[in-house]
């Protein structure tokens, strides 16, 4: 992400004594460039939920804390 909100929120959670942090997902493109996205869990609703299948995560394209757009890619390694 283009901001440091995830690190700030994780630090505030740790400072408050919580034993958890925000869930992030690493995304790789075809050239193995990496981007980090905040992932939000979803849940099944209704009675027709699939068996043995977990609901998907929703990946944020904007920071929910400051509104800055996530970066498209960040090089995994500098050559």
C-alpha distances in whole Angstrom, upper triangle without the diagonal:
4,5,7,9,9,11,13,14,14,16,18,19,21,22,24,25,23,23,20,16,13,13,10,11,11,11,14,15,19,18,17,13,10,7,6,6,8,12,15,18,21,25,28,30,34,37,36,33,32,34,32,29,26,24,21,17,15,12,10,9,9,8,11,12,11,11,8,7,4,5,8,9,9,13,14,17,18,21
4,7,9,10,12,13,15,16,18,19,21,22,23,25,27,25,26,23,19,16,17,14,15,14,15,16,17,21,20,19,15,13,10,9,10,12,15,18,22,24,28,31,33,37,40,39,36,36,37,36,32,29,27,24,21,18,15,12,11,9,9,12,12,10,10,7,7,5,6,9,10,10,13,15,17,18,22
4,6,8,9,10,12,13,14,16,18,19,20,22,24,23,23,20,17,15,16,14,15,16,17,19,20,24,23,21,18,15,12,11,11,12,15,18,21,24,28,31,33,37,39,39,36,36,38,36,33,30,28,25,21,19,16,13,12,10,8,11,10,8,9,7,9,8,9,13,14,13,16,17,20,21,24
4,6,5,6,9,10,11,13,14,16,17,19,20,19,20,18,14,13,14,13,15,16,18,20,22,26,25,22,19,16,13,11,12,12,15,17,21,24,27,31,33,37,40,39,36,36,38,36,33,29,28,25,21,20,17,14,14,13,10,12,10,10,12,10,12,11,12,16,16,14,17,18,20,21,25
4,5,5,6,8,10,10,12,14,15,16,18,17,18,16,12,10,13,12,15,16,18,21,23,27,27,24,21,18,15,12,12,10,14,15,19,21,25,28,30,34,37,37,34,34,36,34,31,28,26,23,19,18,15,13,14,11,8,9,7,7,10,10,12,11,14,17,18,17,20,21,23,24,28
4,5,5,6,9,10,11,12,14,15,17,15,15,13,9,7,9,9,12,13,16,19,22,25,25,22,20,16,13,10,10,8,11,13,16,19,23,26,28,32,35,35,31,32,33,31,28,25,23,21,17,16,14,12,13,12,9,10,9,10,12,12,13,12,14,17,17,16,19,19,22,24,27
4,6,5,6,9,10,10,12,14,15,14,15,13,9,9,11,11,14,15,18,21,23,27,26,23,21,17,15,12,12,11,14,16,19,23,26,29,32,35,38,38,34,35,35,33,31,27,26,24,20,19,17,16,17,15,12,13,12,13,15,15,16,14,16,19,18,17,19,19,21,23,27
4,5,5,6,9,10,10,12,14,14,15,13,11,10,14,14,17,18,21,24,27,30,30,27,24,21,18,15,15,13,16,17,20,24,27,30,32,36,39,39,36,36,37,35,33,29,28,26,22,21,19,17,18,16,12,13,10,12,15,15,17,16,18,21,21,20,23,22,25,26,30
4,5,5,6,9,10,11,13,11,13,11,8,8,11,12,16,18,21,24,27,31,30,28,25,22,19,15,14,12,14,15,17,20,23,27,29,33,35,36,33,33,34,32,30,26,25,23,20,19,17,16,17,15,12,11,9,12,14,15,17,16,19,22,22,21,24,24,26,28,32
4,5,5,6,9,10,11,9,10,8,5,6,10,11,15,17,20,23,26,30,29,26,24,21,18,15,14,12,14,15,17,21,23,27,29,33,35,36,32,33,33,31,29,25,24,23,19,19,18,17,19,18,14,14,12,15,17,18,19,18,20,22,22,21,24,23,25,27,31
4,5,5,6,9,10,10,11,10,9,10,14,15,18,20,23,26,29,32,32,29,26,23,21,17,17,15,18,19,21,24,27,31,33,36,39,39,36,36,37,35,33,29,28,27,23,23,21,20,22,20,17,17,14,16,19,19,21,20,22,25,24,23,25,24,26,28,32
4,5,5,6,9,9,11,11,9,11,15,16,20,22,25,28,31,35,35,32,29,26,23,20,19,16,18,19,21,24,26,30,32,35,38,39,36,36,37,35,33,29,28,27,24,23,22,20,22,20,17,16,13,16,19,20,22,21,23,27,27,25,28,27,29,31,35
4,5,5,7,5,8,7,7,9,13,15,19,21,24,28,31,34,34,31,29,26,23,19,19,16,17,17,18,22,24,27,29,33,35,36,33,34,34,32,30,26,26,25,21,22,21,20,23,21,17,16,14,17,20,21,23,22,24,27,27,26,29,28,30,32,36
4,5,5,5,7,8,8,11,14,16,20,22,25,28,32,35,35,31,30,26,24,20,20,18,19,19,21,24,26,30,32,35,37,38,35,35,35,33,32,28,28,27,24,24,23,22,25,24,20,19,18,20,23,24,25,24,26,29,28,27,29,27,29,31,35
4,5,8,10,11,11,14,17,19,23,25,28,31,35,38,38,34,32,29,27,23,23,20,22,22,24,27,29,33,35,38,40,41,38,39,39,37,35,32,31,30,27,27,26,25,27,25,22,21,18,21,24,25,27,26,28,31,30,29,31,30,32,33,37
4,6,9,11,11,14,18,20,24,26,30,33,36,39,39,36,34,30,28,24,24,21,22,21,23,26,27,31,32,36,38,39,36,37,37,36,34,30,30,29,26,26,26,25,27,26,22,21,18,21,24,25,28,27,29,32,32,31,33,32,34,36,40
4,6,9,11,14,17,20,24,26,30,33,36,39,39,36,34,31,29,25,24,21,22,22,23,26,27,31,32,36,37,39,35,36,36,34,33,29,29,29,26,27,27,26,29,27,24,23,21,24,27,28,30,28,30,33,33,32,34,32,34,36,40
4,6,8,11,14,17,21,23,27,30,33,37,37,34,32,28,26,23,22,19,19,18,19,22,23,27,29,32,34,35,32,33,32,30,29,26,25,25,23,23,23,23,26,25,22,20,19,22,25,26,28,26,29,31,31,30,32,31,33,35,39
4,7,11,13,16,19,22,25,28,32,35,35,32,31,27,25,21,21,18,18,18,18,21,22,26,28,31,33,34,30,31,30,28,27,24,24,24,21,23,23,23,26,25,22,21,21,24,26,27,28,26,28,30,30,29,31,29,31,34,37
4,7,9,12,16,18,22,25,28,32,32,29,27,24,22,18,17,14,14,14,15,18,20,23,26,29,31,31,28,28,28,26,24,21,21,20,18,19,19,19,22,22,19,18,18,21,23,24,25,23,25,27,27,26,28,26,29,32,35
4,6,9,13,15,19,22,25,29,29,26,24,21,18,15,14,11,12,12,13,17,19,23,25,29,31,31,28,28,28,26,24,21,20,19,16,17,16,16,19,19,16,15,15,18,20,20,21,19,21,23,23,22,25,23,26,28,32
4,6,10,13,16,20,23,26,27,24,22,18,16,12,10,7,8,9,11,14,17,21,23,27,29,29,26,26,27,25,23,19,18,16,13,13,12,12,15,15,12,12,12,15,17,17,18,16,18,20,20,20,23,22,25,27,31
4,7,10,13,17,20,23,24,21,20,16,14,10,9,6,6,7,9,13,15,19,22,25,27,27,24,24,24,22,19,16,15,13,10,11,10,11,14,15,13,13,14,17,18,18,18,15,17,19,19,19,21,20,23,26,29
4,7,10,13,16,20,21,18,16,12,10,7,6,4,5,8,11,14,17,21,24,27,29,29,25,25,25,23,20,17,16,14,10,11,9,10,12,13,12,13,14,16,17,16,15,12,14,15,15,15,17,16,20,23,26
4,6,10,13,16,17,14,14,10,8,6,5,6,6,10,11,15,18,21,24,27,29,28,24,24,24,22,19,16,15,12,9,10,8,10,12,14,14,15,17,19,18,17,16,12,13,14,13,14,16,14,18,21,24
4,7,10,13,14,11,10,6,6,5,7,9,10,13,15,18,21,24,27,31,32,31,27,26,27,24,21,19,18,15,13,13,10,12,13,15,15,17,19,20,20,18,16,12,12,12,11,11,12,11,14,18,20
4,7,10,11,9,8,6,5,6,8,11,11,15,16,19,22,24,27,31,32,30,27,26,27,25,21,19,19,15,13,13,10,12,12,15,16,18,20,21,20,18,15,12,11,10,9,10,12,11,15,18,20
4,7,8,5,5,5,7,9,11,14,15,18,20,22,25,27,30,34,35,33,30,28,29,27,24,22,21,18,16,16,14,15,15,18,19,22,24,24,23,21,18,14,13,10,8,10,10,9,13,15,17
4,5,5,6,7,9,12,13,17,17,21,22,24,27,29,32,35,36,34,31,29,31,29,25,24,23,20,18,18,15,17,15,19,20,23,25,25,24,21,18,15,13,10,8,10,10,10,13,16,17
4,5,7,10,12,15,17,21,21,24,26,27,30,31,34,37,38,36,33,31,32,30,27,26,26,22,21,21,19,20,19,22,24,27,29,29,27,25,21,18,16,13,11,13,12,12,14,16,17
4,6,9,12,15,18,21,22,26,28,29,32,34,37,40,42,39,36,34,35,33,30,29,28,25,24,23,20,22,20,23,25,28,30,29,27,25,21,18,16,13,10,11,9,9,11,13,13
4,6,10,13,15,19,20,23,25,27,30,32,36,39,40,38,35,33,33,31,28,27,26,23,22,22,19,20,19,22,23,26,28,28,26,24,21,17,15,13,9,10,8,7,9,12,13
4,7,10,13,17,18,22,24,27,30,32,35,38,40,38,35,33,34,32,29,27,27,23,21,20,17,18,17,19,20,23,25,24,23,20,17,14,11,9,6,6,5,5,8,10,12
4,7,10,13,15,19,21,24,27,29,33,36,38,36,33,31,32,30,27,25,24,20,18,18,14,15,14,17,17,20,22,22,21,18,16,12,10,9,6,5,6,6,9,12,15
4,7,10,12,16,19,21,25,27,30,34,36,34,31,30,31,29,26,23,22,19,16,15,11,12,11,13,13,17,18,18,17,15,12,8,7,7,5,6,8,9,12,15,18
4,7,9,13,16,19,22,25,28,32,34,33,29,29,30,28,24,22,20,17,14,13,10,10,10,12,11,14,15,16,15,14,12,8,8,9,8,9,11,11,15,17,20
4,6,10,13,15,19,22,25,28,31,30,26,26,28,26,22,19,18,14,11,10,6,6,7,9,9,11,13,14,13,12,10,7,9,10,11,12,15,15,18,21,24
4,7,10,13,17,20,22,26,29,28,25,25,26,25,21,18,16,13,10,8,6,6,8,9,8,9,11,13,13,12,12,9,12,13,14,15,18,18,21,24,27
4,7,10,13,16,19,23,25,24,21,21,22,21,18,14,12,10,6,6,5,6,10,11,11,11,13,16,15,16,14,12,15,15,16,18,20,20,23,26,29
4,7,10,14,16,20,22,22,19,19,21,20,17,13,11,9,5,5,6,8,11,12,12,11,13,16,16,17,16,15,18,18,20,21,24,24,27,30,33
4,7,10,13,17,19,19,15,16,17,16,14,10,8,7,5,6,9,11,15,16,15,14,17,20,19,21,20,18,21,22,23,24,27,26,30,32,35
4,7,10,13,16,15,12,14,15,15,12,9,6,6,6,7,11,13,16,17,18,16,19,22,21,22,21,20,23,23,25,27,29,29,32,35,38
4,6,10,12,12,9,11,13,13,11,8,6,8,9,11,14,16,20,21,21,19,22,25,24,26,25,24,27,27,28,30,33,32,36,39,42
4,7,9,9,6,8,11,12,10,8,6,9,11,13,17,19,22,24,24,22,25,28,27,29,28,27,30,29,31,33,35,35,38,41,44
4,7,8,7,10,13,15,13,12,10,13,15,15,19,21,24,25,26,24,27,30,28,30,29,29,32,32,34,36,38,38,42,45,47
4,6,7,10,13,16,15,14,13,16,18,19,23,25,28,29,30,27,30,33,32,34,33,33,35,35,37,39,42,41,45,48,50
4,6,9,11,14,14,15,14,17,20,21,25,27,30,32,33,30,33,36,35,37,36,35,38,37,39,41,44,43,46,50,52
4,6,9,12,12,13,13,16,19,20,24,27,29,31,32,30,34,36,35,37,35,34,37,36,37,40,42,41,45,48,50
4,7,9,9,9,9,12,16,18,21,24,27,29,30,28,31,34,33,34,33,31,34,33,34,37,39,38,41,45,47
4,7,6,8,9,12,15,18,21,24,27,29,30,29,32,35,34,35,33,31,33,32,33,36,37,36,40,43,45
4,5,8,10,14,17,20,23,26,29,32,32,31,34,37,36,37,35,33,35,34,35,37,38,37,40,44,46
4,7,10,13,16,19,22,25,28,31,31,30,33,36,35,36,34,32,34,33,33,35,36,34,37,41,43
4,7,9,12,15,18,22,25,27,28,27,30,33,32,32,30,28,30,29,30,31,33,31,35,38,40
4,6,9,13,15,19,22,24,24,24,27,29,28,29,28,26,28,27,27,29,31,29,33,36,39
4,7,10,13,16,19,21,22,21,24,27,25,27,25,23,25,25,26,28,30,29,33,36,38
4,7,9,13,16,18,19,19,22,24,23,24,22,20,22,21,22,24,26,26,29,32,35
4,6,10,13,15,16,15,18,21,19,20,18,17,19,19,20,22,24,23,27,30,33
4,7,10,12,13,12,16,18,16,17,15,14,17,16,18,20,23,23,27,29,32
4,7,9,10,11,14,16,14,14,12,10,13,13,14,17,20,20,23,26,29
4,5,7,8,11,12,10,11,9,8,11,12,14,16,20,20,24,26,29
4,7,9,12,12,9,9,6,5,8,9,12,14,18,19,23,24,27
4,6,9,8,6,6,4,6,9,11,14,16,20,21,24,26,29
4,5,6,5,5,6,7,10,13,15,16,20,21,24,26,29
4,6,6,8,10,10,14,17,19,20,24,24,28,29,33
4,6,8,11,12,15,18,20,21,24,25,28,29,33
4,6,9,11,14,17,19,20,23,25,27,28,32
4,6,9,12,15,18,19,23,24,27,28,32
4,6,9,12,15,16,19,21,24,25,28
4,6,9,12,14,17,19,22,23,26
4,6,9,10,14,16,19,20,23
4,6,7,11,13,16,17,20
4,7,10,13,16,17,19
4,6,9,12,13,16
4,6,9,10,13
4,5,7,9
4,7,10
4,6
4
